[in-house]
Amino acid sequence: MAFGFFKSGMGKPRGFSHQYIYVNERKEKLDKMEDAAKREMGILPEKEVKPEDIRGKFVEGTTHLKRRKESGRKPVHLGIFILLLLALCYIWYVLSTGRWTL
């Protein structure tokens, strides 16, 4: 009575592919290519690099930072680490000297 739990040919689950409804990626890509070509030919002025364009690109590229930004959580692991280190140093001091006061 295996009930099909231990079949050797279970296979993989069906994959998921999300297709955007309101976004035309092909058109956006063609528009960017067209603008780049016009800039090379000199029809359009050179695009200025602004810090606002660059800011946040690294966070968008990584999944764990993107999730942290969406949740609004602050990284507190460094503060906890420092407190634990201080507590361990105090315990070591108490055990080595036998005194409870500094």
Backbone as numpy.savetxt, mean C-alpha at the origin, in Angstrom:
# Nx Ny Nz CAx CAy CAz Cx Cy Cz
-16.74 -43.13 3.26 -17.57 -41.94 3.26 -16.70 -40.69 3.26
-16.18 -40.33 2.12 -15.29 -39.19 2.02 -16.05 -37.90 1.76
-17.25 -37.98 1.25 -18.10 -36.83 0.96 -17.47 -35.83 0.00
-16.47 -36.21 -0.70 -15.86 -35.34 -1.70 -14.87 -34.34 -1.14
-14.54 -34.42 0.16 -13.59 -33.47 0.73 -12.17 -33.72 0.26
-11.84 -34.97 0.03 -10.46 -35.32 -0.27 -10.30 -35.81 -1.70
-11.07 -35.29 -2.61 -10.91 -35.66 -4.01 -9.62 -35.08 -4.55
-8.97 -35.83 -5.40 -7.71 -35.34 -5.95 -7.93 -34.31 -7.05
-9.07 -34.32 -7.67 -9.32 -33.39 -8.78 -10.25 -32.26 -8.41
-10.05 -31.64 -7.26 -10.94 -30.57 -6.81 -10.85 -29.35 -7.73
-9.67 -29.02 -8.20 -9.52 -27.87 -9.09 -9.43 -26.57 -8.32
-9.21 -25.52 -9.06 -9.06 -24.20 -8.46 -10.40 -23.47 -8.51
-10.60 -22.50 -7.61 -11.83 -21.72 -7.66 -11.83 -20.81 -8.88
-13.00 -20.40 -9.25 -13.17 -19.55 -10.41 -12.54 -18.18 -10.14
-11.86 -17.64 -11.10 -11.19 -16.35 -10.95 -12.19 -15.20 -10.99
-11.74 -14.03 -10.56 -12.57 -12.84 -10.53 -11.93 -11.77 -11.39
-12.69 -11.21 -12.29 -12.17 -10.08 -13.08 -13.23 -8.99 -13.09
-12.86 -7.84 -12.57 -13.78 -6.71 -12.48 -13.63 -5.84 -13.73
-14.72 -5.56 -14.39 -14.68 -4.69 -15.56 -15.38 -3.39 -15.22
-14.68 -2.27 -15.44 -15.25 -0.98 -15.14 -16.34 -0.64 -16.15
-17.37 0.02 -15.68 -18.50 0.35 -16.55 -18.32 1.73 -17.18
-17.92 2.71 -16.38 -17.91 4.09 -16.83 -16.54 4.59 -17.25
-15.55 3.73 -17.38 -14.21 4.14 -17.74 -13.82 3.54 -19.08
-13.33 4.37 -19.97 -12.86 3.91 -21.26 -11.34 4.04 -21.26
-10.66 2.97 -20.86 -9.21 3.01 -20.71 -8.52 3.22 -22.06
-9.08 2.65 -23.09 -8.48 2.79 -24.43 -8.47 4.25 -24.86
-9.60 4.93 -24.63 -9.69 6.34 -25.01 -8.73 7.19 -24.19
-8.61 6.93 -22.89 -7.68 7.69 -22.06 -6.24 7.48 -22.50
-5.90 6.23 -22.84 -4.54 5.93 -23.30 -4.25 6.64 -24.62
-5.22 6.63 -25.53 -5.04 7.31 -26.81 -4.90 8.82 -26.61
-5.67 9.39 -25.68 -5.56 10.83 -25.40 -4.18 11.19 -24.86
-3.65 10.36 -23.97 -2.31 10.61 -23.43 -1.25 10.51 -24.53
-1.39 9.51 -25.41 -0.44 9.37 -26.51 -0.51 10.57 -27.45
-1.72 11.04 -27.70 -1.91 12.19 -28.58 -1.29 13.45 -27.98
-1.51 13.66 -26.69 -0.91 14.83 -26.03 0.62 14.76 -26.04
1.16 13.57 -25.81 2.62 13.41 -25.82 3.17 13.71 -27.21
2.48 13.23 -28.25 2.93 13.48 -29.62 2.87 14.98 -29.95
1.81 15.66 -29.51 1.68 17.10 -29.77 2.77 17.87 -29.04
3.13 17.43 -27.83 4.19 18.10 -27.08 5.54 17.91 -27.79
5.77 16.73 -28.35 7.02 16.48 -29.06 7.11 17.33 -30.32
5.97 17.51 -30.99 5.97 18.31 -32.22 6.01 19.81 -31.93
5.73 20.20 -30.70 5.78 21.61 -30.34 4.46 22.32 -30.43
3.39 21.59 -30.67 2.08 22.22 -30.77 1.58 22.64 -29.38
1.76 21.77 -28.41 1.37 22.09 -27.04 2.62 22.46 -26.23
2.47 23.36 -25.24 3.64 23.69 -24.41 4.01 22.50 -23.53
5.27 22.52 -23.06 5.75 21.44 -22.19 4.96 21.44 -20.89
4.67 20.26 -20.41 3.92 20.12 -19.17 4.87 20.32 -17.99
4.49 21.19 -17.06 5.32 21.46 -15.90 5.13 20.33 -14.88
6.23 19.96 -14.26 6.16 18.93 -13.21 5.84 19.63 -11.90
4.72 19.24 -11.31 4.29 19.82 -10.04 4.39 18.77 -8.95
4.72 19.18 -7.73 4.78 18.21 -6.63 3.42 17.54 -6.36
2.34 18.23 -6.67 1.00 17.65 -6.46 0.76 16.45 -7.37
1.41 16.46 -8.54 1.24 15.33 -9.46 1.98 14.10 -8.97
3.09 14.30 -8.28 3.93 13.19 -7.82 3.46 12.66 -6.47
2.94 13.55 -5.64 2.59 13.20 -4.26 1.55 12.08 -4.21
1.84 11.05 -3.43 0.89 9.96 -3.24 1.01 8.83 -4.23
1.91 8.91 -5.18 2.04 7.85 -6.19 2.59 6.57 -5.59
3.51 6.67 -4.62 4.06 5.48 -4.00 3.01 4.76 -3.17
2.19 5.53 -2.48 1.13 4.93 -1.65 0.11 4.23 -2.54
-0.20 4.81 -3.69 -1.16 4.19 -4.60 -0.61 2.89 -5.19
0.71 2.77 -5.27 1.30 1.58 -5.87 1.44 0.41 -4.93
1.32 0.63 -3.63 1.46 -0.47 -2.68 0.13 -0.74 -2.01
-0.19 -2.01 -1.85 -1.51 -2.36 -1.32 -1.61 -2.12 0.17
-0.55 -2.44 0.95 -0.67 -2.29 2.40 -0.74 -0.82 2.81
-0.03 0.06 2.12 -0.12 1.48 2.45 -1.44 2.07 2.00
-1.96 1.57 0.90 -3.26 2.04 0.43 -4.35 1.68 1.43
-4.30 0.45 1.96 -5.29 0.04 2.95 -5.17 0.87 4.23
-3.94 1.16 4.65 -3.75 1.96 5.86 -4.30 3.37 5.66
-4.09 3.94 4.47 -4.57 5.28 4.20 -6.09 5.31 4.17
-6.71 4.28 3.58 -8.16 4.23 3.51 -8.79 4.06 4.89
-8.13 3.30 5.77 -8.70 3.07 7.10 -8.48 4.26 8.02
-7.51 5.11 7.71 -7.24 6.28 8.53 -6.43 5.96 9.78
-5.83 4.80 9.83 -5.05 4.36 10.98 -3.67 5.00 10.96
-3.16 5.32 12.12 -1.81 5.87 12.23 -0.86 4.76 12.66
0.36 4.76 12.15 1.32 3.73 12.57 1.82 4.01 13.99
1.48 3.16 14.92 1.87 3.36 16.32 2.86 2.30 16.77
3.29 1.44 15.90 4.16 0.35 16.30 5.52 0.85 16.81
5.99 1.98 16.34 7.28 2.51 16.80 7.18 2.97 18.25
6.12 3.64 18.62 5.93 4.08 19.99 5.79 2.91 20.95
5.07 1.89 20.54 4.91 0.70 21.37 6.26 0.01 21.55
7.05 -0.05 20.49 8.37 -0.67 20.56 9.27 0.07 21.55
9.25 1.39 21.53 10.08 2.17 22.44 9.64 1.96 23.89
8.33 1.95 24.14 7.84 1.72 25.49 8.23 0.33 26.00
8.12 -0.68 25.16 8.52 -2.02 25.56 10.02 -2.10 25.84
10.81 -1.42 25.05 12.25 -1.40 25.26 12.60 -0.75 26.60
11.95 0.37 26.92 12.18 1.03 28.20 11.75 0.15 29.37
10.61 -0.53 29.22 10.14 -1.43 30.28 11.12 -2.58 30.49
11.63 -3.14 29.41 12.60 -4.23 29.54 13.90 -3.76 30.18
14.33 -2.57 29.84 15.54 -2.02 30.45 15.34 -1.82 31.96
14.16 -1.34 32.36 13.87 -1.15 33.78 13.82 -2.49 34.51
13.20 -3.49 33.91 13.15 -4.83 34.53 14.56 -5.39 34.66
15.39 -5.21 33.66 16.77 -5.69 33.72 17.55 -4.99 34.83
17.31 -3.68 34.98 17.95 -2.91 36.04 17.53 -3.41 37.42
16.23 -3.65 37.60 15.73 -4.13 38.88 16.30 -5.49 39.21
16.35 -6.37 38.22 16.86 -7.73 38.46 18.35 -7.73 38.74
19.09 -6.84 38.11 20.55 -6.85 38.30 20.96 -6.17 39.60
20.26 -5.12 40.04 20.65 -4.39 41.25 19.84 -4.80 42.47
18.62 -5.23 42.28 17.76 -5.57 43.41 17.06 -4.36 44.01
17.21 -3.19 43.41 16.54 -1.99 43.91 15.37 -1.64 42.99
14.27 -1.13 43.57 13.09 -0.77 42.79 13.11 0.69 42.36
14.01 1.48 42.85 14.07 2.89 42.50 15.30 3.16 41.64
15.22 4.19 40.86 16.37 4.56 40.02 17.27 5.36 40.85
